[in-house]
Amino acid sequence: MAEIAIIMGSKSDLISLKGAFETLNSFGVEYTARVLSAHRTPDAAAEFAKNAEHNGYRVILCAAGMAAHLGGVIAAHTILPVIGIPMACEPFHGLDALLSMVQMPPGIPVATVTAGKAGAKNAALLAISILALGNPELGAKLKEFRAAQQRKVEEADASLQKEIAKLSE
């Protein structure tokens, strides 16, 4: 059963969400993806959110650009954690979406990550962190992921030090 719902305001957001799908797949976390719009399908978006907890979801990721009200609309209709992913699009390259998401009124929080592709991966990792609170196996996978990231940086630094040493010779 899918524990994470990924909602995008437009199918054009799909390419930017690739990192979220890949990350969730690599951790073995099931998800559902839908296209729902805060403006063009408001009733369907609200209905999805109202039933999300009953349908087994534990975290909802919302990708939207421009006015980016999708995360707020979803959050207004559920107590589940909602993570907003601002989509980079014209004319403001995601700044408008970011500001829309981080300016939620008190009482209806939407966690927000960076815009675009990097944000999609970070949203997936944040959702995994939330799920890991009640899933020790998932928590162990997340710890290993973080350790692997650390090793990559350490290896890059060691390689850099060797290159610098050769330049000094």
MOQUI-V507809 format. One record per residue. N is the residue number from 1. RES is the residue in one letter. SS is DSSP state (a for helix, b for strand, c for the rest). D_FIRST is the distance of its C-alpha to the first C-alpha in Angstrom with 2 decimals. Layout:
n->N res->RES ss->SS d_first->D_FIRST
n->N res->RES ss->SS d_first->D_FIRST
//
This chain:
n->1 res->M ss->c d_first->0.00
n->2 res->A ss->c d_first->3.79
n->3 res->E ss->c d_first->6.36
n->4 res->I ss->b d_first->9.23
n->5 res->A ss->b d_first->10.92
n->6 res->I ss->b d_first->14.01
n->7 res->I ss->b d_first->16.67
n->8 res->M ss->b d_first->19.97
n->9 res->G ss->c d_first->23.12
n->10 res->S ss->c d_first->24.30
n->11 res->K ss->a d_first->23.19
n->12 res->S ss->a d_first->26.03
n->13 res->D ss->a d_first->23.98
n->14 res->L ss->a d_first->21.71
n->15 res->I ss->a d_first->24.18
n->16 res->S ss->a d_first->24.36
n->17 res->L ss->a d_first->20.61
n->18 res->K ss->a d_first->20.64
n->19 res->G ss->a d_first->20.89
n->20 res->A ss->a d_first->17.70
n->21 res->F ss->a d_first->15.75
n->22 res->E ss->a d_first->17.77
n->23 res->T ss->a d_first->17.36
n->24 res->L ss->a d_first->13.58
n->25 res->N ss->a d_first->13.69
n->26 res->S ss->a d_first->16.47
n->27 res->F ss->a d_first->14.65
n->28 res->G ss->c d_first->11.62
n->29 res->V ss->c d_first->9.36
n->30 res->E ss->c d_first->6.65
n->31 res->Y ss->b d_first->7.97
n->32 res->T ss->b d_first->9.24
n->33 res->A ss->b d_first->13.04
n->34 res->R ss->b d_first->15.48
n->35 res->V ss->b d_first->19.25
n->36 res->L ss->c d_first->20.47
n->37 res->S ss->c d_first->23.90
n->38 res->A ss->c d_first->25.40
n->39 res->H ss->c d_first->28.65
n->40 res->R ss->c d_first->28.11
n->41 res->T ss->c d_first->25.14
n->42 res->P ss->a d_first->25.44
n->43 res->D ss->a d_first->24.41
n->44 res->A ss->a d_first->21.18
n->45 res->A ss->a d_first->20.38
n->46 res->A ss->a d_first->21.28
n->47 res->E ss->a d_first->19.33
n->48 res->F ss->a d_first->16.08
n->49 res->A ss->a d_first->16.85
n->50 res->K ss->a d_first->17.94
n->51 res->N ss->a d_first->14.73
n->52 res->A ss->a d_first->12.33
n->53 res->E ss->c d_first->12.31
n->54 res->H ss->c d_first->12.06
n->55 res->N ss->c d_first->9.01
n->56 res->G ss->c d_first->7.15
n->57 res->Y ss->c d_first->8.46
n->58 res->R ss->c d_first->10.84
n->59 res->V ss->b d_first->12.92
n->60 res->I ss->b d_first->14.23
n->61 res->L ss->b d_first->16.42
n->62 res->C ss->b d_first->19.21
n->63 res->A ss->b d_first->21.61
n->64 res->A ss->b d_first->24.86
n->65 res->G ss->c d_first->28.50
n->66 res->M ss->c d_first->31.85
n->67 res->A ss->c d_first->31.68
n->68 res->A ss->c d_first->28.01
n->69 res->H ss->c d_first->27.33
n->70 res->L ss->a d_first->23.67
n->71 res->G ss->a d_first->22.45
n->72 res->G ss->a d_first->24.96
n->73 res->V ss->a d_first->24.13
n->74 res->I ss->a d_first->20.42
n->75 res->A ss->a d_first->21.48
n->76 res->A ss->a d_first->23.99
n->77 res->H ss->c d_first->21.46
n->78 res->T ss->c d_first->18.89
n->79 res->I ss->c d_first->19.32
n->80 res->L ss->c d_first->16.38
n->81 res->P ss->b d_first->17.75
n->82 res->V ss->b d_first->18.60
n->83 res->I ss->b d_first->19.81
n->84 res->G ss->b d_first->22.30
n->85 res->I ss->b d_first->23.15
n->86 res->P ss->b d_first->26.65
n->87 res->M ss->c d_first->27.30
n->88 res->A ss->c d_first->30.74
n->89 res->C ss->c d_first->32.73
n->90 res->E ss->c d_first->36.29
n->91 res->P ss->c d_first->38.53
n->92 res->F ss->c d_first->37.47
n->93 res->H ss->c d_first->35.09
n->94 res->G ss->c d_first->32.28
n->95 res->L ss->a d_first->34.57
n->96 res->D ss->a d_first->34.33
n->97 res->A ss->a d_first->30.52
n->98 res->L ss->a d_first->30.63
n->99 res->L ss->a d_first->33.23
n->100 res->S ss->a d_first->31.41
n->101 res->M ss->a d_first->28.31
n->102 res->V ss->a d_first->30.29
n->103 res->Q ss->c d_first->32.60
n->104 res->M ss->c d_first->30.24
n->105 res->P ss->c d_first->32.25
n->106 res->P ss->c d_first->32.09
n->107 res->G ss->c d_first->29.33
n->108 res->I ss->c d_first->26.66
n->109 res->P ss->c d_first->25.64
n->110 res->V ss->c d_first->23.92
n->111 res->A ss->b d_first->23.69
n->112 res->T ss->b d_first->25.17
n->113 res->V ss->b d_first->25.38
n->114 res->T ss->c d_first->27.98
n->115 res->A ss->c d_first->28.33
n->116 res->G ss->a d_first->27.06
n->117 res->K ss->a d_first->25.62
n->118 res->A ss->a d_first->26.18
n->119 res->G ss->a d_first->24.50
n->120 res->A ss->a d_first->21.30
n->121 res->K ss->a d_first->21.11
n->122 res->N ss->a d_first->22.15
n->123 res->A ss->a d_first->19.60
n->124 res->A ss->a d_first->16.80
n->125 res->L ss->a d_first->18.70
n->126 res->L ss->a d_first->19.18
n->127 res->A ss->a d_first->15.51
n->128 res->I ss->a d_first->15.01
n->129 res->S ss->a d_first->18.01
n->130 res->I ss->a d_first->16.62
n->131 res->L ss->a d_first->13.44
n->132 res->A ss->a d_first->15.94
n->133 res->L ss->c d_first->17.86
n->134 res->G ss->c d_first->15.66
n->135 res->N ss->c d_first->14.62
n->136 res->P ss->a d_first->17.88
n->137 res->E ss->a d_first->16.62
n->138 res->L ss->a d_first->15.33
n->139 res->G ss->a d_first->18.64
n->140 res->A ss->a d_first->20.60
n->141 res->K ss->a d_first->19.20
n->142 res->L ss->a d_first->20.17
n->143 res->K ss->a d_first->23.57
n->144 res->E ss->a d_first->24.16
n->145 res->F ss->a d_first->23.37
n->146 res->R ss->a d_first->25.93
n->147 res->A ss->a d_first->28.40
n->148 res->A ss->a d_first->28.19
n->149 res->Q ss->a d_first->28.98
n->150 res->Q ss->a d_first->31.91
n->151 res->R ss->a d_first->33.19
n->152 res->K ss->a d_first->33.21
n->153 res->V ss->a d_first->35.30
n->154 res->E ss->a d_first->37.60
n->155 res->E ss->a d_first->38.13
n->156 res->A ss->a d_first->38.91
n->157 res->D ss->a d_first->41.37
n->158 res->A ss->a d_first->43.04
n->159 res->S ss->a d_first->43.45
n->160 res->L ss->a d_first->44.94
n->161 res->Q ss->a d_first->47.36
n->162 res->K ss->a d_first->48.58
n->163 res->E ss->a d_first->49.17
n->164 res->I ss->a d_first->51.06
n->165 res->A ss->a d_first->53.13
n->166 res->K ss->a d_first->54.14
n->167 res->L ss->a d_first->55.25
n->168 res->S ss->a d_first->57.44
n->169 res->E ss->c d_first->59.28
//
